[in-house]
Amino acid sequence: MFEKFTDRARQAVVLAQEEARLLQHNYIGTEHLLLGLLDQGDAEAAVGFSAEQVRAQIEETVGRGQEPASGHVPFTPLVKKALEQAMREAMQIGDGTIGAEHLLLGVLRQADSVAVRLITELGGDLEEIRRRAASPAVRVMAATTSMPSPGPLHAFARAVPVMERYARTLDPQPVTGREAEIARLAQVLSRRTRNSAVLVGAPGAGRRAVAEGFAAASGRQLRVVDFALVAVGADSRAEAEWRITALLTALRDAVVLTEELAPFEGMPRDHGPLLGAFVQAALDRQELQLITTASPAAYENLDPRLSYLLQKVEVSTPSAPAATEMLAAARPRFEAHHDVRIDDAALSLCATLASEHLGTLPASATHLLDEACAGAAGTDRVVAEADVRAALKRLRAE
C-alpha cells in the first residue's frame, strides 16, 4: 500500500510514529495519525486546530504512557481501516496515489476513533471538516507541498517537539583555572563565520568544563544533545532523515554541546554518515553552532572540510597544583552534596595521588575526592588525608 502514498502521506505516517513515541504510547492510533498530518500543516486549514491543541487534548483525555515505547510500534485496527479508507477515497476521485488529504478523510470516516472524539471535544464540525478536506484547493496544496530535504532547514516549518527527547539545557558551572580556554572559546563563538569549536585534549582533562565555564561566564544557553539517540528505533533511512531534520530545525541558531565528535561518528544500521552530513551542512550554512570534543589523535584524523568548520581550542592537562585549585573551587558543591567538610590537605593529596595512580587530571582527582567524601568516617564528617588514601585503595581494587 505505501508505495502508492505521496511523499507527504508517507511523511505523515512517520510523524505519527514519532508522536506516539513522544507520548510514550506503544501503539499508533488515529490520534497520532491526525497529529502527523497537523505537524506538516497539511490538515490544519481543514481541521481548524493546531497540532499543539490536539496534542494537549490527547494528554488531557488519553494521557501519556508509563515508559518510552521500544522496538516496533504497531498500528491499531482503526488506523489500518483509516489507511484502507484513504485508498478508497483516492480511487473515488480517480487518483492513483494516496495523499495527505486522503489520509485525513480516512481518519474522519472512523466514527468511533479517538481522533474523531478529540475533534468533537475541541468543537469541530465533522461534516464541515470533511467538505474542506475533499476540496480541490486542499488537494492541490497537499500535492504541491514539498518534503523536507537536506536543503535549508527553515524550509521544514513544523516539527514535533524533539528537543525534549534528544536535548537538554546545560547546567552552567563556574570554572577555575580555565580562563584562557574559555576566552578563546568565546572568541570562536563570536565570529561571523567558522564559529563552531572543537575542544581538543585528553579525555578527563576538563574539556566539558570549559564549555560549562563559558556558559556560566557569558550567560548563553547551551543545548546538550545526545545524537546517539536519534537513530534508536528508526525503522528506515527516511525516518532517520526526518528525525535529523526535525532536530536540527528545532536547534537552529542554538549553541549545541556534544562530545567526541558524536554527530560525525556514523549511525547504527544502514544510516551510516547521514547525521554527520546533515550537521556539517547546517554548520556550513551558519544555521547551527557546535561545541564538541576530541582527543588529539581523533582531531588529527578529522576530515579536512570538518576541521575547517570547527575551530580548534586546545585544553591541556593541568598540573597537580592547578588541579588542586580546581578542586578547591568545586569543594562547596561536594561538601553540600555529601554533608561533609573537606580539609585543604585532602584536596592536595587527591590531586597528587590521582595523577600518580588513576589517570588524567582533573577528572581523576574529582573522582577520587567524590569517593573519599562518600566514604568519610567518623562523626565529625571531616574528609582528611586518611579518607583519601582509603578511597584510592578502593578505587584501585575495582
N, C-alpha and C positions, 0 to 999 in steps of 0.2 A: 504493500500500500504506500509506503513512504516514498518510493521512487516517483510517485505521481504528485507529491507535495511540492509547492513552490519553496524557494529559499526561505521566505518569510514564515510559511507554515511550519517548515522543519525547525526553524529557529524558535518559534513559539513553543514547540514541544520540548526543546532543550531548556528553554527558560522555565517551563512548567516543572521540569525535573529539578532545576536549581531552586525554585521557590519551595518545593516540597522539602528539599534537604535543609534549606534555611529555617523552615518552620519545624524541623525535626520530625516530619511525618514520614512514615515508612510506606507510603503509597502515593501515587499521583492521581488526584481526584479532579473532578470538573472545576473545583475552585482554583486549583493550581493551573489548569489549562487556561482558565479565564485570566488569571494573573499573567501568564506567559504572553497572552495576546495584548493585555494592557501595558506590559513592560515595553513592548515595541512601539506603542502608540497607535497601532492599527485599529484597536477596538474602542478607544476612549471616546471618539466622536459619536459612535453608535450607542455605546452603553451609557455615557453621561457621567461616569465615575472615573476617578483616577486609580492607579494601582495601589497607591498609599491608602486610599479609603477602603478598598476591598481587602487589602492585607490586614488593616486594623480590625475590620469586621470579622475576618477569619479568626484572628487571635482572640477576639471577644466571645465569639459563639462556638468555635471549634476548639480553640486553644492550641498551644504548642505541644509537641511531643516531649517525652521524658528524656530522650537521648538522641544524638545525631544518627540519622539513618546510615547504614553501611551497605556496601555492595549494590546489587541491582534493586532499583525502586520500581515496583510493578504498577501498571495501570489498574484502576478499579474497573469493574464491569461497565459502569456508566460512562467512563471515559472511552472505553472500547466502542460502546454504542454511539457515542458522540462522533468518534472518528469515522465509523461506518456511515452515520447520517451525513457527515461532511462530504463523503464521497458521493452519496446520492444527491446532495444539494448541487454539487459541481456538475453531475451528469444532467440534472434537470435543466440547467441553463446552457447545455451543450458544450461545456468547457472540459477539456481533457485533463486539466490539472486542478489540484485541491489547494485553494488559497486560504489566507488567514480569515477572510470573511466567511468561507465555508465552515471553518472550524468553529467560529462564533455561532453560526446558525445551528451547527450540530450540537453545541453545548446548550443552546436555548431550547432545543427540542426535548431535552431530558427534564421533564416537568418535576420529577422527584429528586433532582440533583441538588447538591449543596450550592452550586453556582447560582442556580435559579432562585433558591431560597435567599441567598445573600443579596441578589439584585432586588428581590421583592422587599427585603428588610431595609434596604437603602432607599426605597421609594421609587424604584424603577418601573416603567411600564413595559412589560414584556412584548406586547404586540408592536408598540412603537419602536422598540429596540430591534425587533426582527425586521420591521419595514426599513429602518435605516441601514441595517447590516446588509440587506439584499439590494440596496440601491446601487445603480451604476457608478455613482461617484465613489462609494466606498470600494467597489471592486477595482476601479481604476487606481485609486490611491494605494491599495494593497498590492496591486500588480506592479506598480512602478517604484515603490519604496525599496531602496537597495539594502542589502545585507551589510553589516559591519565587516570591514576588511582591514588588512594591515595598513590602510591609509590613515589620514589624520584621525586621531582618537575622538575629536569633538564631533565627528560625523555620527558617532554612536550616542544618540542623545539621551537614551533612557537606560538605566542599569539597575539590576537587582541590588539591594544593599550588601554587596560583597565585602565591604570594609569590616563588618562585624565578624565575618568568617575567617578572613585571611590577614587582618591587620589589627594593630592596637596602637595606642598613643604611648610613646616612650615617657617613662617617669624620669625627668631630668635630675641629675645629682651633681652637687658641687664637686669639683675635682681639683686636687692639689698636685703640683709638680708636672703638669702638662700644659703650661701656659703657652709655650712656643707652638706645640702641635695644634692646640685649639685656635690660636691666632691664625695659623696657616690654613686650617680648615675653614675658618670664617672668610678668609680672603678668597679661597676657591669658590665657595658657595655664593659669594657676592659678584662673581664675574658674570658678564652678559652671555658669553659662550663658554663651552667646555667647563661648565660649572658643577660637575659631579666629581666625587673624590673616592679614591681607594686608599684606605689606611693600611700601610704595609709594615708588618712587623711579625715577630714570632707569636704564635698562639700563647696567650697568657701575659703578654707584655702590656696589656691595657688599651688595646685598640678601641674596644667598645666604650671604654671610659672617656676617651677623647670625644666621641660623639655625645655622650651624656653631659660632659663638661661644656661642650659647645651649646647644647640645648639650654642648659642652666644659665650660661652667661649671656646668651643672645635673646632668650625668651621665645625662640622659634619652636614650633611644634614639629617633632619628628614622628613619622609613622614607621613602626616596626612591622615588617611584612614577612610572613613565613611562606616563601614562594614554593616550598616543597609540598604544601597542601593543595596547590592549585590543580594538580593533575589527579589527586586522590578521588577515585570514584568516577572519573571521566570515562565514559564508555566509548568515546570516539574522538578522533582528532578534531572534528567540528565542535564538539562540546568543549574540549580543552581550549580551542581557539576562542570560543565565546567567553569562557571564564577569564582568560587572559585579557581580552579586550575590555570586558566589563570592569575588571580590577584596575587596569591602567587608566580607564576613563575616570573611575572614582578617585584615583590618586593624582589626577592631573594637577600640576602646579604644586604638589606636595613635595616635601623632602623625605625620602624613603631611606630607612636604615635596614640593611640586611648584612649577613655575614658570609665570609668565604666565597665571594663571587657567586652566591647561590643562584641568581637568575640565569647564569651562563653555564651552569654545570650539566645541563640537559634535564629532561623529564622522564618519568617512568614510561614503560611500554614503548609504543612506536611514535611518541610525541617528540622525541629527540630534542633538537635545538630550538623548538618552536618558541618557547618562552624567552630565551635569550635573544632571538631575532626580533620579537616584539619590543622587548625592553630596550634593546640597542636602538631600534628605530625611534622609540619615544625620546631617548636621550639625544639622538641626532637632531630631532625636530624641536628640541628645547621644551618638550612637554612634560618632562619629569626630571627631578634632581635626585641623585642617588648617592648614598654613602655606603660603601661596602668595605670589606676587609680582605686581606690576602697575605699569605706567607711570602717571604722573599722569593722562594722557588716558584710558587704559583704566579707571582707577578712577572717573573722573567719569562714564563711560558705563555703570557697573555697574548691574545690576538692583537696585532698591531693597531687595527682600527679601534678596538676597545680601549687599548692603552692610551690612544689619542684622546678619547672621550673622557676617560677617568684620570683626573689629576692625582699624582702620587703625593701622599703625605706620609712621611716616614715616622714610625713610632718605635723608638729604641727601647731596649730592655733597661730598666733603671738599676742603679747600684743598690746595695743593701741599705746604705744611709738614706738614699732617696725613697726607697720602698718604705722605710720606717716612717718618714714624713707622711707618706700616703696613708699608711695605717693609722697614724695619729689623727689625720683628718677624718677618717672613717670611724674612729673609736666611738663617738657618741651613738652612732647607729647600732653598733654591736652591743654596747652597754645597755641601750634601751631594749633591744630585742631579747637579750639573754638575762636582763636584770642583774648585771654584774658590774664590777668596777675593774678596769684594766690598768695595771701599773706600767710606767714607762719602760722598765727593764724587760717586761714581757713583750712589748712591741718590738723593741730592738732585737730580742732573741728570735722572735718569729721570722723577721727578715733574714737574719743570718743563717738560721737552721734551714729555712725553706730554700734559700739559694744553694746551700751545700747538699741538700738531700732530696728535695721534692721537685725542683724544676724551675720554670721561668718566673721571675718576679714581674709584677707584684701579685699575680694571681695565686701562685703557690703560697705566698705569705698570708694572703687573705684567707685561703683555705685552711691553713694551719691555725690562724687566730680564731676562726669560726669554730673549729674543732676544740680548741683549748677552752673557749667560752662555754661550749656545750657540756664539757666535762669538768667544769670548775668544781672543786671540792671545798668543803668547809662551810661553816655558817656565815662567815663574813662576806662570801661571794666576791672575793678579790681574785682576779686572774693574775697569777705570778709566774715566775720562770719555771717552777716545778710543774705547773699545769701545761705549759707549752711543751716541755720535754715529754710529758706523758702523752700529750696529743700526737707528737711526732712519732712516738713508738707505736701508737695505734694505727696511724696512717701508713706507716712503713710495713706493718703486719698485714695490711689488706691485700 
